[in-house]
């Protein structure tokens, strides 16, 4: 019987983790959609500067 309880606890923990990951992913998606609707994301500066410069 204790093994069954342990499995149930693991399953519940897994469900909680997956749902948290889904919620955070949806929040990120929502922010991206808002940025695109507002006229596109801000241009990110690349680490290496312009392509022509070395």
Residue, then its C-alpha position, 0 to 999 in steps of 0.5 A: x500500500x505505501x508504494x501506491x501512495x508513493x506513486x500517487x504522490x509522484x504523479x501529483x508532483x509531475x502534474x503540478x510541474x507540467x501545469x506550471x510549465x504550461x502556464x509560464x509558457x503561455x505567459x511568455x507567448x502572451x507577451x510575445x503576441x503583445x509585442x508583435x501586435x504593438x509593432x514587432x519586437x524591439x531590434x536586438x543588438x547582436x553581440x558582434x555588431x554589424x555584419x560588415x564590422x570585424 
